[in-house]
Amino acid sequence: MGLNLVKLCVGVDSVEDLETWIRFRLNEKERAGEEVIQFHTTRMTPKRAEELVDGGSLYWVIKGNIQVRQVINEIRPFTDPSGISRCRIVLEPTLVHTEWQPRRAFQGWRYLKCEDAPRDLKSSDEGLTALPQELRRELAELGLL
Protein backbone atom coordinates (compact mmCIF):
# COMPACT_ATOMS: atom_id res chain seq x y z
CA MET A 1 0.00 0.00 0.00
CA GLY A 2 1.20 3.50 -0.80
CA LEU A 3 1.87 6.55 1.25
CA ASN A 4 -0.72 9.34 1.55
CA LEU A 5 -0.79 13.11 1.81
CA VAL A 6 -3.00 15.27 3.99
CA LYS A 7 -3.82 18.86 3.02
CA LEU A 8 -6.14 21.63 4.16
CA CYS A 9 -9.00 22.24 1.73
CA VAL A 10 -8.97 26.04 1.94
CA GLY A 11 -12.11 27.93 0.94
CA VAL A 12 -14.38 24.89 1.10
CA ASP A 13 -17.07 24.51 3.76
CA SER A 14 -18.18 20.95 3.02
CA VAL A 15 -17.52 17.84 0.96
CA GLU A 16 -20.45 18.90 -1.23
CA ASP A 17 -18.69 22.23 -1.93
CA LEU A 18 -15.56 20.34 -2.98
CA GLU A 19 -17.59 18.03 -5.26
CA THR A 20 -19.25 21.05 -6.89
CA TRP A 21 -15.91 22.80 -7.39
CA ILE A 22 -14.34 19.70 -8.98
CA ARG A 23 -17.27 19.25 -11.40
CA PHE A 24 -17.17 22.95 -12.31
CA ARG A 25 -13.41 22.91 -13.03
CA LEU A 26 -13.60 19.70 -15.09
CA ASN A 27 -16.48 21.14 -17.15
CA GLU A 28 -14.48 24.36 -17.70
CA LYS A 29 -11.47 22.36 -18.94
CA GLU A 30 -13.64 20.32 -21.29
CA ARG A 31 -15.23 23.46 -22.79
CA ALA A 32 -11.79 25.03 -23.21
CA GLY A 33 -10.46 21.93 -24.99
CA GLU A 34 -7.89 21.30 -22.25
CA GLU A 35 -6.88 17.95 -20.78
CA VAL A 36 -9.80 16.96 -18.53
CA ILE A 37 -7.99 15.98 -15.36
CA GLN A 38 -8.27 17.15 -11.81
CA PHE A 39 -5.11 18.21 -10.06
CA HIS A 40 -3.90 20.23 -7.12
CA THR A 41 -0.90 22.50 -7.66
CA THR A 42 1.61 22.82 -4.85
CA ARG A 43 4.94 24.60 -4.47
CA MET A 44 6.94 21.61 -3.28
CA THR A 45 7.30 18.30 -5.10
CA PRO A 46 6.99 15.37 -2.68
CA LYS A 47 10.31 13.52 -2.38
CA ARG A 48 8.40 10.26 -1.86
CA ALA A 49 6.35 10.62 -5.06
CA GLU A 50 6.84 6.97 -6.07
CA GLU A 51 5.18 5.81 -2.86
CA LEU A 52 2.31 8.29 -3.32
CA VAL A 53 1.35 7.01 -6.79
CA ASP A 54 1.54 3.40 -5.56
CA GLY A 55 -1.97 3.39 -4.10
CA GLY A 56 -1.77 6.62 -2.11
CA SER A 57 -4.46 9.24 -1.63
CA LEU A 58 -4.76 12.92 -0.81
CA TYR A 59 -6.81 13.29 2.37
CA TRP A 60 -8.62 16.64 2.57
CA VAL A 61 -9.06 18.49 5.86
CA ILE A 62 -12.33 20.41 5.69
CA LYS A 63 -13.28 22.64 8.63
CA GLY A 64 -10.81 20.98 11.01
CA ASN A 65 -11.48 17.33 10.11
CA ILE A 66 -10.24 14.92 7.49
CA GLN A 67 -13.53 14.06 5.78
CA VAL A 68 -12.71 12.76 2.32
CA ARG A 69 -9.88 11.46 0.15
CA GLN A 70 -8.94 11.28 -3.53
CA VAL A 71 -6.67 8.69 -5.11
CA ILE A 72 -3.36 10.13 -6.36
CA ASN A 73 -2.80 9.13 -10.00
CA GLU A 74 0.38 11.00 -10.84
CA ILE A 75 2.91 13.57 -9.61
CA ARG A 76 3.90 16.10 -12.31
CA PRO A 77 6.71 18.52 -11.41
CA PHE A 78 6.90 21.63 -13.64
CA THR A 79 8.28 25.15 -13.78
CA ASP A 80 5.75 27.97 -13.95
CA PRO A 81 6.13 31.00 -16.27
CA SER A 82 7.90 32.91 -13.46
CA GLY A 83 10.57 30.21 -13.25
CA ILE A 84 9.30 28.79 -9.95
CA SER A 85 9.32 25.02 -9.48
CA ARG A 86 5.88 23.62 -8.73
CA CYS A 87 4.09 20.30 -8.76
CA ARG A 88 0.71 19.08 -9.96
CA ILE A 89 -0.75 16.25 -7.94
CA VAL A 90 -3.08 14.56 -10.42
CA LEU A 91 -6.12 13.17 -8.62
CA GLU A 92 -8.97 10.82 -9.34
CA PRO A 93 -11.97 13.18 -9.41
CA THR A 94 -14.05 10.73 -7.35
CA LEU A 95 -14.27 11.59 -3.64
CA VAL A 96 -14.20 8.79 -1.08
CA HIS A 97 -15.84 9.71 2.23
CA THR A 98 -13.83 8.78 5.30
CA GLU A 99 -14.38 8.72 9.01
CA TRP A 100 -13.80 12.18 10.38
CA GLN A 101 -10.40 12.70 11.95
CA PRO A 102 -9.62 16.04 13.64
CA ARG A 103 -6.61 18.00 12.35
CA ARG A 104 -5.18 21.32 13.43
CA ALA A 105 -4.32 23.92 10.82
CA PHE A 106 -0.93 23.63 9.11
CA GLN A 107 0.74 24.98 5.99
CA GLY A 108 1.43 22.95 2.89
CA TRP A 109 0.87 19.20 3.02
CA ARG A 110 2.00 16.40 5.29
CA TYR A 111 2.71 12.74 4.68
CA LEU A 112 0.15 10.39 6.20
CA LYS A 113 1.01 6.75 6.82
CA CYS A 114 -1.65 4.22 5.85
CA GLU A 115 -1.98 2.99 9.42
CA ASP A 116 -2.72 6.56 10.60
CA ALA A 117 -5.30 7.34 7.90
CA PRO A 118 -9.01 7.31 8.74
CA ARG A 119 -10.95 4.40 7.32
CA ASP A 120 -13.26 4.80 4.34
CA LEU A 121 -16.96 4.94 5.07
CA LYS A 122 -18.79 1.89 3.79
CA SER A 123 -22.15 1.82 2.02
CA SER A 124 -23.63 0.82 5.40
CA ASP A 125 -22.44 4.25 6.67
CA GLU A 126 -24.35 6.05 3.91
CA GLY A 127 -26.72 7.59 6.45
CA LEU A 128 -23.81 9.57 7.94
CA THR A 129 -23.05 11.32 4.67
CA ALA A 130 -26.74 12.15 4.25
CA LEU A 131 -26.76 14.13 7.51
CA PRO A 132 -26.55 17.92 7.17
CA GLN A 133 -22.99 19.22 7.28
CA GLU A 134 -23.51 21.24 10.47
CA LEU A 135 -24.99 18.24 12.30
CA ARG A 136 -22.05 16.06 11.24
CA ARG A 137 -19.66 18.74 12.49
CA GLU A 138 -21.41 18.93 15.88
CA LEU A 139 -21.43 15.14 16.22
CA ALA A 140 -17.72 15.03 15.36
CA GLU A 141 -16.94 17.71 17.95
CA LEU A 142 -18.78 15.61 20.54
CA GLY A 143 -16.70 12.58 19.52
CA LEU A 144 -19.71 10.73 18.16
CA LEU A 145 -18.46 10.39 14.57
C-alpha positions as a Markdown table, in Angstrom:
| # | Residue | x | y | z |
|---|---|---|---|---|
| 1 | Met | 0.0 | 0.0 | 0.0 |
| 2 | Gly | 1.2 | 3.5 | -0.8 |
| 3 | Leu | 1.9 | 6.6 | 1.3 |
| 4 | Asn | -0.7 | 9.3 | 1.6 |
| 5 | Leu | -0.8 | 13.1 | 1.8 |
| 6 | Val | -3.0 | 15.3 | 4.0 |
| 7 | Lys | -3.8 | 18.9 | 3.0 |
| 8 | Leu | -6.1 | 21.6 | 4.2 |
| 9 | Cys | -9.0 | 22.2 | 1.7 |
| 10 | Val | -9.0 | 26.0 | 1.9 |
| 11 | Gly | -12.1 | 27.9 | 0.9 |
| 12 | Val | -14.4 | 24.9 | 1.1 |
| 13 | Asp | -17.1 | 24.5 | 3.8 |
| 14 | Ser | -18.2 | 21.0 | 3.0 |
| 15 | Val | -17.5 | 17.8 | 1.0 |
| 16 | Glu | -20.4 | 18.9 | -1.2 |
| 17 | Asp | -18.7 | 22.2 | -1.9 |
| 18 | Leu | -15.6 | 20.3 | -3.0 |
| 19 | Glu | -17.6 | 18.0 | -5.3 |
| 20 | Thr | -19.3 | 21.0 | -6.9 |
| 21 | Trp | -15.9 | 22.8 | -7.4 |
| 22 | Ile | -14.3 | 19.7 | -9.0 |
| 23 | Arg | -17.3 | 19.3 | -11.4 |
| 24 | Phe | -17.2 | 23.0 | -12.3 |
| 25 | Arg | -13.4 | 22.9 | -13.0 |
| 26 | Leu | -13.6 | 19.7 | -15.1 |
| 27 | Asn | -16.5 | 21.1 | -17.2 |
| 28 | Glu | -14.5 | 24.4 | -17.7 |
| 29 | Lys | -11.5 | 22.4 | -18.9 |
| 30 | Glu | -13.6 | 20.3 | -21.3 |
| 31 | Arg | -15.2 | 23.5 | -22.8 |
| 32 | Ala | -11.8 | 25.0 | -23.2 |
| 33 | Gly | -10.5 | 21.9 | -25.0 |
| 34 | Glu | -7.9 | 21.3 | -22.3 |
| 35 | Glu | -6.9 | 18.0 | -20.8 |
| 36 | Val | -9.8 | 17.0 | -18.5 |
| 37 | Ile | -8.0 | 16.0 | -15.4 |
| 38 | Gln | -8.3 | 17.1 | -11.8 |
| 39 | Phe | -5.1 | 18.2 | -10.1 |
| 40 | His | -3.9 | 20.2 | -7.1 |
| 41 | Thr | -0.9 | 22.5 | -7.7 |
| 42 | Thr | 1.6 | 22.8 | -4.8 |
| 43 | Arg | 4.9 | 24.6 | -4.5 |
| 44 | Met | 6.9 | 21.6 | -3.3 |
| 45 | Thr | 7.3 | 18.3 | -5.1 |
| 46 | Pro | 7.0 | 15.4 | -2.7 |
| 47 | Lys | 10.3 | 13.5 | -2.4 |
| 48 | Arg | 8.4 | 10.3 | -1.9 |
| 49 | Ala | 6.4 | 10.6 | -5.1 |
| 50 | Glu | 6.8 | 7.0 | -6.1 |
| 51 | Glu | 5.2 | 5.8 | -2.9 |
| 52 | Leu | 2.3 | 8.3 | -3.3 |
| 53 | Val | 1.4 | 7.0 | -6.8 |
| 54 | Asp | 1.5 | 3.4 | -5.6 |
| 55 | Gly | -2.0 | 3.4 | -4.1 |
| 56 | Gly | -1.8 | 6.6 | -2.1 |
| 57 | Ser | -4.5 | 9.2 | -1.6 |
| 58 | Leu | -4.8 | 12.9 | -0.8 |
| 59 | Tyr | -6.8 | 13.3 | 2.4 |
| 60 | Trp | -8.6 | 16.6 | 2.6 |
| 61 | Val | -9.1 | 18.5 | 5.9 |
| 62 | Ile | -12.3 | 20.4 | 5.7 |
| 63 | Lys | -13.3 | 22.6 | 8.6 |
| 64 | Gly | -10.8 | 21.0 | 11.0 |
| 65 | Asn | -11.5 | 17.3 | 10.1 |
| 66 | Ile | -10.2 | 14.9 | 7.5 |
| 67 | Gln | -13.5 | 14.1 | 5.8 |
| 68 | Val | -12.7 | 12.8 | 2.3 |
| 69 | Arg | -9.9 | 11.5 | 0.1 |
| 70 | Gln | -8.9 | 11.3 | -3.5 |
| 71 | Val | -6.7 | 8.7 | -5.1 |
| 72 | Ile | -3.4 | 10.1 | -6.4 |
| 73 | Asn | -2.8 | 9.1 | -10.0 |
| 74 | Glu | 0.4 | 11.0 | -10.8 |
| 75 | Ile | 2.9 | 13.6 | -9.6 |
| 76 | Arg | 3.9 | 16.1 | -12.3 |
| 77 | Pro | 6.7 | 18.5 | -11.4 |
| 78 | Phe | 6.9 | 21.6 | -13.6 |
| 79 | Thr | 8.3 | 25.2 | -13.8 |
| 80 | Asp | 5.7 | 28.0 | -14.0 |
| 81 | Pro | 6.1 | 31.0 | -16.3 |
| 82 | Ser | 7.9 | 32.9 | -13.5 |
| 83 | Gly | 10.6 | 30.2 | -13.3 |
| 84 | Ile | 9.3 | 28.8 | -9.9 |
| 85 | Ser | 9.3 | 25.0 | -9.5 |
| 86 | Arg | 5.9 | 23.6 | -8.7 |
| 87 | Cys | 4.1 | 20.3 | -8.8 |
| 88 | Arg | 0.7 | 19.1 | -10.0 |
| 89 | Ile | -0.8 | 16.3 | -7.9 |
| 90 | Val | -3.1 | 14.6 | -10.4 |
| 91 | Leu | -6.1 | 13.2 | -8.6 |
| 92 | Glu | -9.0 | 10.8 | -9.3 |
| 93 | Pro | -12.0 | 13.2 | -9.4 |
| 94 | Thr | -14.1 | 10.7 | -7.3 |
| 95 | Leu | -14.3 | 11.6 | -3.6 |
| 96 | Val | -14.2 | 8.8 | -1.1 |
| 97 | His | -15.8 | 9.7 | 2.2 |
| 98 | Thr | -13.8 | 8.8 | 5.3 |
| 99 | Glu | -14.4 | 8.7 | 9.0 |
| 100 | Trp | -13.8 | 12.2 | 10.4 |
| 101 | Gln | -10.4 | 12.7 | 12.0 |
| 102 | Pro | -9.6 | 16.0 | 13.6 |
| 103 | Arg | -6.6 | 18.0 | 12.3 |
| 104 | Arg | -5.2 | 21.3 | 13.4 |
| 105 | Ala | -4.3 | 23.9 | 10.8 |
| 106 | Phe | -0.9 | 23.6 | 9.1 |
| 107 | Gln | 0.7 | 25.0 | 6.0 |
| 108 | Gly | 1.4 | 23.0 | 2.9 |
| 109 | Trp | 0.9 | 19.2 | 3.0 |
| 110 | Arg | 2.0 | 16.4 | 5.3 |
| 111 | Tyr | 2.7 | 12.7 | 4.7 |
| 112 | Leu | 0.2 | 10.4 | 6.2 |
| 113 | Lys | 1.0 | 6.8 | 6.8 |
| 114 | Cys | -1.6 | 4.2 | 5.9 |
| 115 | Glu | -2.0 | 3.0 | 9.4 |
| 116 | Asp | -2.7 | 6.6 | 10.6 |
| 117 | Ala | -5.3 | 7.3 | 7.9 |
| 118 | Pro | -9.0 | 7.3 | 8.7 |
| 119 | Arg | -10.9 | 4.4 | 7.3 |
| 120 | Asp | -13.3 | 4.8 | 4.3 |
| 121 | Leu | -17.0 | 4.9 | 5.1 |
| 122 | Lys | -18.8 | 1.9 | 3.8 |
| 123 | Ser | -22.1 | 1.8 | 2.0 |
| 124 | Ser | -23.6 | 0.8 | 5.4 |
| 125 | Asp | -22.4 | 4.2 | 6.7 |
| 126 | Glu | -24.3 | 6.1 | 3.9 |
| 127 | Gly | -26.7 | 7.6 | 6.4 |
| 128 | Leu | -23.8 | 9.6 | 7.9 |
| 129 | Thr | -23.1 | 11.3 | 4.7 |
| 130 | Ala | -26.7 | 12.2 | 4.3 |
| 131 | Leu | -26.8 | 14.1 | 7.5 |
| 132 | Pro | -26.6 | 17.9 | 7.2 |
| 133 | Gln | -23.0 | 19.2 | 7.3 |
| 134 | Glu | -23.5 | 21.2 | 10.5 |
| 135 | Leu | -25.0 | 18.2 | 12.3 |
| 136 | Arg | -22.1 | 16.1 | 11.2 |
| 137 | Arg | -19.7 | 18.7 | 12.5 |
| 138 | Glu | -21.4 | 18.9 | 15.9 |
| 139 | Leu | -21.4 | 15.1 | 16.2 |
| 140 | Ala | -17.7 | 15.0 | 15.4 |
| 141 | Glu | -16.9 | 17.7 | 18.0 |
| 142 | Leu | -18.8 | 15.6 | 20.5 |
| 143 | Gly | -16.7 | 12.6 | 19.5 |
| 144 | Leu | -19.7 | 10.7 | 18.2 |
| 145 | Leu | -18.5 | 10.4 | 14.6 |
